[in-house]
Amino acid sequence: MKPRAMARLLTARSYLKPFHNLLSVFVLLLSLLAIVHLSSRHFLFQFAFYSSSTIPPSSPSPSPSPSPSHSLLLSQTPSPSSSPSPCPSPSSSSPPANSSPPSSAINATDTGAITYTAEKDCDIFRGEWVREDSAGDYYYTNASCGMIQEHQNCAKYGRPDAEFLRWRWRPDGCELPRFDPRWFLELVRGTAVAFVGDSLARNQMQSLLCLLSTVAYPEEIASTGDRENRQLLYGDYNFTVAIFWTPFLVKGHADAGAGGGGYTNIFLDEVDAWAGPHLAAFDYLILSSGTWWTRPSVYFKNSKPFARCNYCWSPATASLPRLTLYEANRAAFRSALDSLRWYQGAVFLRTFSPSHFEGGPWNAGGHCVRSQPEARWRMERMELEMYRAQVEEFWKAKREKRKGRREMWVLDATRAMAMRPDGHPDVYGHRPEERVEMRHDCVHWCLPGPVDVWNELWLYMLTQRRMGKRG
């Protein structure tokens, strides 16, 4: 290149150099803004998700103080000027006419004309039950779903009313979409879920099977004849549903020895076979525990008895110190969650489901004959303590962020279910002349019934997960 041309080129470069530097700075600023934007979105979601739980993740809530009746109020007490009716009027259950969808909505559509619309930032666990007169539009009936266990088949055994089916859960300030079986099956296509825990885990699983029954029926793929441990497959969607029986989430069995006294031995630091390598085949786990903890029990640690519960006394256990249900349930939950450190799927804690015995305990005349929700129902302190223990341990495990732990979600159904004393089988889970251990069942839930909201909540959470939110 000639000297004169080289000089011109160097001069041009000297003029362009400032512009090049400005462009680099501009690109750097754009990158920083993008990082700040994504970080703020992540923080806002985490804040909204954590704050939706009754127990905040940052610090355990103080222990609730007992009321004179040794029970605590779960919902706010109405002011003296409010209506004495425990339930909203029918006119309050309908949304405004011609209301448009909220701007912050999840619109999930599929080529099969599936539409599922849900608000992104909605605390779905706080709200009220509102009445709907269209009970005929319920998802299913005991005649249309053949997978209801006898003890929850309230219509078959003569429950005279259907009022308990005319209520839907409405979160504060937003709407919980109806369960859409086609959208659900598209979300879970090619995956597997295991319901792990007690008979209420089975109650939720059967609810899910019935909610899906309008679209598809599964086939049994692990036919052992055991309803407590079974697997079913929706072949068209390659979706597997399983149930694993473990009422304490740790080892527990009745003491058959001569001095056992009819107690249950619970090994608080040993997890049983449900937490084995077979869980690697499941994408979702839904944990459920609580009901069995009221049984007289002896607690073991390092394979040795070290404490008895408040319901236990005999010469064989008199020397053992007492351990509260709160402490025992907390220790067992910690062991169960520790055993899942290797698990790569999403863990959902479906929180404690309260019972609604009135007039006495389950084995001494207690019953549940109400036909409508009760917004001011008081949970027993023991139930609240077990709920608090479970949620606190779950948040603790989530915060620890141990290597290998993936997603952890709280499906907090306790508040909603505390308001539904009308949804249990009571005496309508067996023939009148049949002798059963729990004649008045105020623990499990009728199918169909309020228990179906658990899967409405879970579908909402799965939809959030599909849209990028993390547990």
C-alpha positions in Angstrom: 0.0 0.0 0.0 1.2 3.4 -0.9 2.4 5.7 2.0 -0.4 8.3 1.2 -3.1 5.6 1.3 -1.8 4.2 4.5 -1.9 7.6 6.1 -5.5 8.1 5.1 -6.4 4.7 6.5 -4.7 5.4 9.8 -6.5 8.8 10.0 -9.9 7.1 9.4 -9.2 4.6 12.1 -8.3 7.3 14.5 -11.7 9.0 13.9 -13.6 5.7 14.2 -11.9 4.6 17.4 -14.1 6.7 19.8 -17.2 5.3 18.1 -15.9 1.7 18.5 -15.3 2.4 22.2 -18.8 3.8 22.6 -20.3 0.8 20.9 -18.4 -1.5 23.3 -19.7 0.4 26.3 -23.2 0.4 24.9 -23.1 -3.4 24.4 -21.8 -3.9 27.9 -24.6 -1.7 29.4 -27.2 -3.7 27.5 -25.7 -7.0 28.9 -25.8 -5.6 32.5 -29.4 -4.4 32.1 -30.4 -7.9 30.9 -28.7 -9.5 33.8 -30.4 -7.1 36.3 -33.8 -7.7 34.6 -33.6 -11.5 34.8 -32.3 -11.4 38.4 -35.1 -9.1 39.5 -37.7 -11.4 37.9 -36.2 -14.4 39.7 -36.2 -12.5 43.0 -39.8 -11.3 42.6 -40.9 -14.9 41.9 -39.0 -16.3 44.8 -40.5 -13.6 47.1 -44.0 -14.3 45.8 -43.6 -18.1 46.1 -42.1 -18.0 49.6 -44.6 -15.5 50.9 -47.5 -17.7 49.7 -46.7 -20.2 52.5 -48.2 -19.9 55.9 -44.7 -20.4 57.4 -42.2 -17.9 55.9 -39.0 -19.6 54.7 -36.6 -17.0 56.2 -37.3 -17.7 59.8 -39.6 -20.1 61.7 -42.8 -18.5 63.0 -43.2 -18.4 66.8 -45.1 -21.2 68.4 -48.8 -20.5 68.4 -50.3 -19.6 71.8 -53.2 -21.8 72.8 -56.7 -20.3 73.2 -58.8 -21.3 76.2 -60.3 -24.2 74.3 -56.7 -25.4 73.4 -57.4 -24.9 69.8 -56.4 -22.1 67.4 -58.4 -20.2 64.8 -57.0 -20.7 61.3 -59.0 -18.0 59.5 -59.6 -14.4 60.6 -62.5 -13.8 63.0 -65.1 -11.6 61.5 -65.8 -8.2 63.0 -69.0 -7.8 65.0 -70.6 -5.9 62.1 -70.0 -8.8 59.7 -72.6 -11.3 58.7 -72.9 -14.2 61.2 -73.2 -16.7 58.3 -69.9 -18.8 58.1 -70.2 -19.0 54.3 -70.5 -16.4 51.6 -73.8 -15.9 49.9 -74.4 -17.5 46.5 -74.3 -14.0 44.9 -70.7 -13.6 45.9 -69.5 -16.7 44.1 -69.8 -15.4 40.5 -67.1 -13.2 38.9 -68.2 -9.9 37.3 -69.9 -10.3 33.9 -67.8 -9.8 30.8 -64.7 -9.6 32.9 -61.5 -9.8 30.9 -58.6 -12.1 31.8 -56.0 -10.5 34.0 -53.0 -9.1 32.3 -50.6 -11.3 34.3 -52.1 -14.6 33.1 -50.7 -18.0 32.1 -52.5 -18.9 28.8 -51.7 -22.6 28.1 -53.1 -23.7 24.8 -52.6 -26.8 22.8 -53.6 -27.8 19.3 -56.4 -29.9 20.7 -58.3 -26.8 21.7 -57.1 -27.0 25.3 -57.3 -23.7 27.1 -56.1 -23.2 30.7 -55.8 -19.7 32.0 -54.3 -18.8 35.4 -52.9 -15.8 37.0 -49.1 -15.9 37.5 -48.8 -14.2 40.8 -51.6 -15.6 42.8 -51.5 -16.9 46.4 -53.7 -19.9 45.7 -53.6 -21.2 49.3 -55.4 -18.3 51.0 -59.1 -17.7 50.1 -62.6 -18.9 50.8 -65.2 -21.4 49.6 -67.9 -19.9 47.5 -71.1 -21.5 46.5 -72.0 -22.6 43.0 -75.5 -23.8 42.2 -74.4 -25.9 39.2 -73.6 -29.1 41.1 -74.6 -31.0 37.9 -71.5 -29.7 36.3 -69.2 -31.4 38.7 -66.1 -33.2 37.3 -67.4 -36.7 37.8 -69.7 -38.9 39.9 -69.3 -42.1 41.7 -71.1 -43.8 38.8 -68.8 -42.3 36.1 -65.6 -43.1 38.0 -65.1 -46.8 38.9 -61.8 -46.2 40.8 -63.2 -44.9 44.1 -62.3 -46.9 47.2 -65.4 -48.1 49.1 -64.7 -46.1 52.2 -64.8 -42.8 50.3 -67.8 -43.7 48.1 -70.3 -41.6 50.0 -73.1 -41.6 47.4 -73.0 -45.4 47.1 -73.6 -45.8 50.9 -76.5 -43.4 51.0 -75.2 -39.9 51.8 -78.5 -38.0 51.4 -77.2 -34.6 50.3 -75.1 -33.2 47.5 -74.7 -29.7 49.1 -71.0 -30.4 49.8 -70.3 -30.5 46.1 -71.7 -27.0 45.4 -68.6 -25.2 46.7 -65.4 -24.2 44.9 -62.2 -22.7 46.3 -61.6 -19.1 45.4 -58.2 -17.6 46.3 -58.1 -14.0 47.6 -57.9 -11.6 44.7 -57.8 -14.2 41.9 -59.4 -17.3 40.5 -58.3 -20.9 40.6 -59.0 -22.5 37.2 -61.1 -25.6 37.0 -59.2 -28.8 36.6 -58.6 -29.5 32.9 -57.8 -33.2 32.4 -56.5 -32.8 28.8 -54.1 -30.0 29.8 -53.0 -32.0 32.8 -52.2 -35.0 30.7 -50.3 -32.9 28.2 -48.2 -31.4 31.0 -47.3 -34.8 32.4 -46.9 -36.6 29.2 -43.9 -39.0 29.4 -43.5 -38.6 33.2 -44.3 -40.4 36.4 -45.7 -39.3 39.8 -45.5 -41.2 43.1 -47.9 -40.4 46.0 -45.9 -41.3 49.1 -47.4 -41.6 52.6 -50.6 -42.4 54.3 -54.2 -43.2 53.3 -54.7 -39.5 52.5 -52.0 -39.9 49.8 -54.2 -42.6 48.4 -57.3 -40.3 48.7 -55.5 -37.7 46.5 -54.3 -40.3 44.0 -57.9 -41.7 43.6 -59.2 -38.1 43.2 -56.7 -37.6 40.4 -57.7 -40.9 38.7 -61.4 -39.8 38.8 -60.6 -36.3 37.5 -58.9 -37.9 34.5 -61.6 -40.5 34.0 -63.5 -38.2 31.6 -60.5 -38.4 29.2 -58.6 -41.7 29.9 -58.5 -44.7 32.1 -55.2 -46.3 33.2 -54.1 -49.9 33.2 -52.5 -51.6 36.2 -48.8 -52.3 35.5 -47.8 -53.6 38.9 -50.7 -55.9 39.7 -49.9 -57.2 43.2 -53.4 -57.0 44.6 -52.2 -54.5 47.2 -54.1 -51.2 47.1 -51.4 -49.6 49.2 -48.6 -50.1 46.7 -49.6 -50.1 43.1 -48.7 -48.5 39.7 -50.9 -47.5 36.8 -50.1 -46.4 33.3 -51.9 -44.0 31.0 -50.6 -45.6 27.8 -51.6 -42.9 25.3 -49.6 -40.3 27.4 -46.9 -42.6 28.8 -47.8 -41.2 32.2 -47.4 -43.4 35.3 -49.2 -43.0 38.7 -47.9 -44.9 41.7 -48.7 -45.1 45.4 -46.2 -46.1 48.1 -47.5 -46.8 51.6 -45.5 -45.3 54.5 -47.8 -43.5 57.0 -44.9 -42.1 59.0 -42.4 -41.6 56.2 -40.0 -43.5 58.4 -40.1 -47.1 59.6 -43.0 -47.9 61.9 -44.7 -51.2 62.9 -46.9 -52.5 65.6 -45.1 -54.1 68.6 -46.2 -57.7 68.6 -44.2 -58.5 71.8 -45.8 -59.6 75.0 -45.0 -56.2 76.6 -45.8 -54.1 73.6 -49.0 -52.8 75.0 -50.5 -52.3 71.6 -48.1 -49.5 70.7 -46.5 -48.7 67.4 -42.7 -48.6 67.3 -41.6 -45.6 65.1 -37.9 -45.4 64.1 -37.5 -41.6 63.7 -34.0 -41.9 62.1 -34.7 -44.8 59.7 -36.5 -44.4 56.4 -38.2 -47.5 55.0 -38.2 -49.0 51.5 -40.2 -46.2 49.8 -37.0 -44.0 49.5 -35.0 -46.6 47.5 -33.3 -46.3 44.1 -36.7 -47.0 42.4 -37.7 -43.4 43.0 -35.3 -42.3 40.2 -38.0 -43.4 37.7 -40.4 -40.8 39.1 -40.4 -37.1 38.1 -42.7 -36.0 40.9 -43.1 -37.0 44.5 -46.1 -35.9 46.6 -45.6 -36.5 50.3 -48.4 -36.9 52.8 -48.2 -37.7 56.5 -49.9 -36.8 59.7 -53.0 -38.9 60.5 -51.2 -41.9 62.0 -49.1 -39.8 64.4 -51.9 -39.7 67.0 -51.6 -43.4 67.7 -49.9 -44.6 70.9 -46.3 -45.0 70.0 -42.8 -45.6 71.3 -40.1 -43.7 69.5 -36.8 -45.2 68.6 -33.4 -43.7 67.8 -30.3 -45.7 66.9 -32.6 -48.8 67.0 -33.3 -48.2 70.7 -36.4 -46.9 72.4 -35.7 -43.4 73.8 -39.1 -41.7 74.2 -42.9 -42.4 74.4 -45.7 -40.2 73.1 -48.3 -38.4 75.2 -50.8 -41.1 74.6 -48.7 -43.9 76.0 -48.2 -45.3 79.5 -47.4 -48.7 80.8 -44.8 -50.2 83.2 -42.7 -51.1 80.1 -42.5 -47.4 79.0 -42.9 -45.6 82.2 -39.2 -44.9 82.4 -39.0 -43.2 79.0 -39.3 -39.5 78.7 -42.2 -38.0 76.7 -41.8 -36.6 73.2 -44.4 -34.3 71.8 -46.0 -35.0 68.5 -44.5 -31.8 67.2 -41.0 -33.0 68.0 -41.5 -36.6 66.7 -43.2 -35.5 63.5 -40.4 -32.9 62.9 -37.6 -35.5 63.4 -39.3 -38.0 61.1 -39.8 -35.4 58.4 -36.2 -34.4 58.7 -35.1 -38.0 58.2 -37.4 -38.4 55.2 -36.2 -35.2 53.5 -32.5 -36.1 54.2 -33.1 -39.4 52.4 -34.0 -37.5 49.2 -30.8 -35.5 48.9 -29.9 -37.5 45.8 -33.3 -37.3 44.2 -33.4 -35.3 40.9 -37.2 -34.7 40.5 -39.6 -32.3 42.0 -40.8 -32.9 45.6 -44.2 -31.6 46.6 -45.3 -31.5 50.3 -49.1 -31.7 50.5 -49.6 -30.3 53.9 -51.4 -31.8 56.8 -55.1 -32.6 56.3 -57.2 -31.8 59.4 -59.9 -34.1 60.8 -63.3 -32.7 61.9 -64.6 -34.9 64.8 -67.3 -33.3 66.9 -68.9 -34.7 70.0 -65.9 -36.8 71.0 -62.8 -38.5 69.6 -62.9 -40.9 66.7 -63.3 -44.0 69.0 -65.7 -42.4 71.5 -68.7 -41.0 69.6 -67.1 -38.4 67.4 -69.0 -37.6 64.2 -69.1 -35.1 61.3 -72.6 -34.4 60.1 -72.3 -30.9 58.7 -73.4 -30.1 55.2 -71.7 -26.8 54.5 -68.2 -25.2 54.8 -67.3 -23.5 58.1 -65.0 -20.5 57.6 -64.4 -20.2 61.4 -63.5 -23.8 62.1 -60.9 -24.2 64.8 -58.0 -26.6 64.3 -56.7 -28.4 67.4 -53.4 -27.2 68.6 -51.9 -30.7 68.0 -52.9 -30.5 64.3 -51.4 -27.0 63.9 -48.2 -28.1 65.6 -47.8 -31.0 63.2 -48.5 -28.8 60.2 -45.9 -26.3 61.5 -43.3 -28.9 62.0 -43.7 -30.3 58.5 -43.6 -26.9 56.8 -40.6 -25.7 58.8 -38.6 -28.8 58.1 -39.5 -28.6 54.4 -38.3 -24.9 54.2 -35.2 -25.8 56.1 -34.3 -28.5 53.7 -35.1 -26.2 50.7 -32.8 -23.5 52.1 -29.9 -25.8 52.7 -29.6 -26.3 49.0 -27.7 -29.5 49.4 -25.9 -30.8 46.4 -28.2 -32.8 44.2 -31.5 -31.4 45.6 -33.7 -30.1 42.9 -37.1 -28.6 43.2 -39.2 -28.4 46.4 -42.8 -27.1 46.4 -45.3 -26.7 49.2 -48.9 -27.6 48.3 -50.4 -25.9 51.3 -53.9 -27.3 51.4 -54.4 -27.1 55.2 -56.2 -23.8 55.4 -58.7 -24.7 52.7 -59.4 -28.1 54.1 -59.8 -26.8 57.7 -63.0 -25.1 56.4 -64.6 -28.2 55.1 -66.1 -30.3 58.0 -68.8 -31.2 55.5 -66.6 -33.2 53.2 -66.0 -36.4 55.1 -67.7 -39.8 54.8 -68.8 -40.0 58.4 -71.1 -43.1 58.4 -71.4 -43.1 54.6 -68.3 -45.2 53.8 -69.8 -48.6 54.7 -73.1 -50.4 55.1 -75.0 -49.5 58.3 -74.7 -53.1 59.7 -71.0 -53.4 58.9 -68.6 -53.4 61.8 -65.6 -51.1 61.0 -62.8 -49.7 63.2 -63.7 -46.1 62.4 -67.5 -46.0 62.3 -67.6 -42.3 61.9 -64.8 -41.4 59.4 -64.0 -37.7 59.8 -60.5 -38.1 58.5 -60.7 -39.1 54.8 -62.7 -37.3 52.2 -65.7 -38.2 50.0 -65.1 -38.8 46.3 -66.2 -36.7 44.6 -65.7 -34.0 47.2 -63.5 -31.2 48.5 -60.4 -33.3 48.2 -60.5 -32.7 44.4 -59.1 -29.2 45.1 -55.8 -30.7 46.0 -55.3 -31.7 42.3 -56.7 -28.3 41.1 -53.9 -26.7 43.2 -51.3 -29.2 41.9 -52.3 -28.5 38.3 -51.9 -24.8 38.8 -48.4 -25.4 40.3 -47.4 -27.7 37.4 -48.5 -25.0 35.0 -46.3 -22.5 36.8 -43.5 -24.9 36.5 -44.0 -25.3 32.8 -43.9 -21.5 32.4 -40.4 -21.4 34.0 -41.0 -21.0 37.7 -38.9 -23.1 40.0 -39.6 -24.7 43.4 
